[in-house]
Amino acid sequence: MKPLHLLVAAALVAASGLAQAQTYPTKPVRIIVPFPPGGGSDYIARLIAPPLIKVFGQQFIVDNRGGAGSTLGTEVAFKSPADGYTLLLISGSFTTSPSLYKNLKYDALNDMVPVIQTEDGPYVITVHPSLPVKTVKQLVALAKARPGQLNYASTGQGGITHLATELFAMRTGIKITHIPYKGTGPAVIDTVSGQTQMMVAAAAAAVPHVKSKRLFALAVSFPKRVGALPDVPTVIESGYKYQVNNWHGVVAPRGVPRPIIDRLNAEINKIVKAPDFAARIANEGLEPSGGTPEKFLTLIKREIAEWAEVIKQAKITIN
């Protein structure tokens, strides 16, 4: 048994946290987005902020802190007071950074506490229409016949689309040439123009060009087909064991009292389960997620381990 003084101390801490949660928030809350304005993370943060303002009666301010592959903004968030007034909107890049950057100034698992996963969705394997393939199997056959001659665009060295494409190459046994760009826009533009032949793109970036027939979608990286592209099969349907999810979620600096985490989780769950949220993200090829902090932590831990193996096998480095 624990000594009485330790039990009393634990009870006092719990009571204090509950009291904080009942009055929280008493001032504006900052949601740090570790990317520039206009991207997917920024979009999700600006979808959930207004309903949070309405519920809590305080401002939830989106604070864009881009740079160094999302690590700069993440560091700012994790070095903030653990009082619930600084939150961080993360994406898949959060789980790749520990293996890409050897001198991170934070610990991706031990310096944070998960709040909730907000949504989930696929990446789309797209090719320029001039490439003579209509299925994943045809792409694989062409790439094997011309090893290293096909090229693909990514949003940057070590970015999630780079890693997702390298994983696809590993699972299908092909060799293709990487052409890194500085962001989604330039990568998509050059794939649409035919400067690059292939891109594994987030659904939000791919769907408009697929529908306008400027890109051809071979498959989605999700375990099931998605409403935005109902006729496009999954890579798994195409016969290859490959899945990469495009997700976002909210975390906080470690030490935020659990009652505050639980209250945020409950309110954001209501937001992401609301019909208007689902309708708005459906246009981006996404679907609501939600769930417990523990569920989100399981995803984060699994992806950190999986991407570490991909990065090691592909010998990907960030200079």
N, C-alpha and C positions, 0 to 999 in steps of 0.2 A: 504493500500500500504506500501511496505517496504521503509524505508528512503533511500534517494539517495546514501548516503555513503555505505550502505549495498549492494545495487545493483551494485555499482561500484566495490566494493571488490569482489563480486561474479563473476563479469565479468573478473576481473583480474586473479582470481584463475582458471577459465575455460580456459582463454587464455594461462596461464602458463602451465596447464595440456596438452593442445593441442600442445604447442611448445615442451614439453617433449616427447610426443608421436611421433612427427615427427622425432626427432633425436634418439629415443630409439631403441635399447640399444647402449650405447657407451662403454660398458665393459662387461665381461662375466656375464651370468645369472645363478644362482644356482637353480636347481630343487631338493628340498629335498624330499626324499622318506623315510617315517618313519618306514621302515622295512629293514632287512638285504638284501644283494644282492641275486638275484635268484628267488624271488617270483613274483606274478602277478603284484604288483605295480611297482616293478623294471623293469619288462618286458615292461610295457606300457610306463614308463618314457623314456626308452632307444629306444622305437619306435618313439616317437615324438621329441626327442632331435635333431637327425641329420637333419631332414627337417627344424627345427627352425634355426639351425646354417646356413643352406643354404639360408634361406629367409632373416634373419636379419644380417648375416655377423659377428656374434659374437658367442663365445662359449656358449652353454647351457650345464652346467655340472651337471650330476646326482650325488647327494650327499646322500648316504645312512646313515640314523641316526636311526637305530632300537632301540627298548627297550620299556618296559612298555606298551605293546599293542598299539604301534604307538604314544603314548602321548608325549614321549620325543622329537622326531623329530618334532612333531606338535608345541610344545612349542618353540623350536628353531626358527621355521619358523615365528611364530606369533610375536616373540620378535625382529625380524629383521626389519631394516628400511623399511618403506612403500614406496619404490621407484621403485618397479617392478623388482628389481634384485635378489629377493628371491621369489620363487614360491614353492608350496607344492602339491605333488601328493597324493590325498586322495582316500580311498576306503570306503566300508560300515562300517568298524570299527570306522571311524570318527564319525558316527552317534550313535554308541553304547556307546562310552566313557563317554559322559556326565552323563549317568545313572549308569555306572559301577564304575567310579572313583569319589569319593566324594571330593577330594582335587586337582582337576585339576587347573593348574596355567594359564589357558586361558579359554575364553568363546568361545565355538564352533561356535556360531552365530555372536556375537558382535565383535570378534577379527579378523574376516576374511571377504574377499569379494570374491564371486565365479567368476571364469573365464569361465569354460566350463566342461561339462561331456564328457568324451572321448569315452566310449563304455559301453555296457550293455550285460548281459548274464545270464545264469541260474546256479543254483546249481543242482546237480544230486543226486537223492535218490538211493543209491546203496546198495546191500546186497552181502554177500558172496554166491557163487553158491550152497553151501551146505544147505542154509536156504530154506525150502520147500515153497517158495512163488515166484510168477511170476508177481503179480500186487500189487498195493497199497492196494486195498481192502483185498487181501489175507494177506498182512503184518499186516494190522490193525486187522483182525480177529485173527491171530496168537498171536499178542501182547496182545489182550484182553483176550485170553484164557490162556495166561501165563504172567500175569502182573508183570512187574519188572524183568522178567527172560531174556528178550532180551537186549543186550547191544549195544551201538553205540560209535564209535570213534569220537573225535573232535580234532581240532587243538590247543585246550587249553581252560581252564576255562574262560568263558566270551567272547571267540572268536566268530566270526561271524558264524562258522559252529555249535558251541554249541548252540547259540541262534536260528539259523535256525532250528535245530532239535527239540529244545524245543517248538518252535512255531508249528512245524509239529505235535508234540505230543498233544499240546493243541487243534489244529484244528481237530484232528482225535479221540481225547478222549482216548489215550493210555498212558501207563506208561512203560517207557524203562529206562535202566540204563546207565548213562553217564560215559565214560572212556576218560578222557582228556589226550592228548599227547602234546609234545612240538614241534608243527609245523605240517605242512601238510605231509611231508615225512614219519615220524614215524606212523602217524595215518593211512595213506593209506597202508603202508607196513603191518601193523597188521590186517587191514581189508582184504587185499588180501590173507594173510596167514591163515585167519580164527580165529585169536585170538579175534577179535571183529566181530560182525555179520552184522553191518550196519554202513553206513556213508553218511551224506549229504555233498558231496564234490563239490568243484568248478569244472566246466566242464573241465578245462585244466588238472586237476589232475585225473579226473575220466575217460575221454574218452579213453586214451590208454589202460587202464585195462579192460574197457567194450568191446573194440574191440578185445582184446586178450582173452576175455571170462574168465578172472580171477576175474572180478566183474560182477554182473548182475544189469542193470539199470532198476528200476521200473518206474521212472517218472522224469521229469525235473520241476524245480520250476518256470519256465517262464510262461507268459500267452499264449505262443504259442510254438509249436515244433521248434527245432533248427536244422540247417543243419548238424551239426556234428553228431547228433543222430536222424535222421529223423523218425525212427520207434519207438522211445520212446515217450509215451504220456506225457502230462502235468498232474500235480496233479489235476488241475481243471477238466480236461477230466475224471479223475478217480473219480470225484464226491465230492471233498473236496475243500473248499475255502482256498487256500494256494498259496501264491506267495512270493518269495524272489529273488531279483535281485542281481547279482554280477557285480558291476560297479566300475569305477574309474573316477577321474576328477581332474582338476587343480583349486586351489584357491590361494589367495595371502593375505598378511597381510592387515587388514583394513587401508584405507587411501591412497592406491595406486590410482593415478589419473585415473578417468574413461576413458579418451582417451587411456591410456596405456592398461587398461583392454579390451577395445573394440578392440584395434589392435591385442592383443594376441588372443582374442576370434576369430577374423576373420581369422587369419592365422592358428590356430589350427583346426578351422572348415574345412579349405581347406585340411589339413593333414588327418583328420579322414574320410573325404568323398572321399579321393583318393582310386582308386581300389586296389593299392598295400597294403594299410593299412587294408582294409576290408579282403583281401585274407589272410594276415598274421594272423589276429586275429580270422578268421574263424576256423583255426586249433585248436584254444583254446576254441572253442564253444562260441565265442563272436561275437557281431556285432557293427558297428559304431553307435555313438549317436550324439554328436554335439549339436548345438542349442545355445540359448542365456544364459547369466549369470543368468537371472531371472528364466529360466526353471530349471537350475541346483539348484538354491536356493530353489525352491519349493520342489524338490526331497529331499534335505538335511533336510529341516524343517519337512517334512512328516515322514521321517525315524527316526529322533530323537524322535518324539512323539510316533511312533509305537513301536520302540525298548524299550522305557521307560516303556511301558505297559507290554511287554513281560518279561522284567527283573523283574518288580514288581511282576507279577503273578507267575513267576517261582522261585522267591526268590533267584536270582542269585547274588552272591557277589564276589568281588575280595579282597583277603586278602593282 
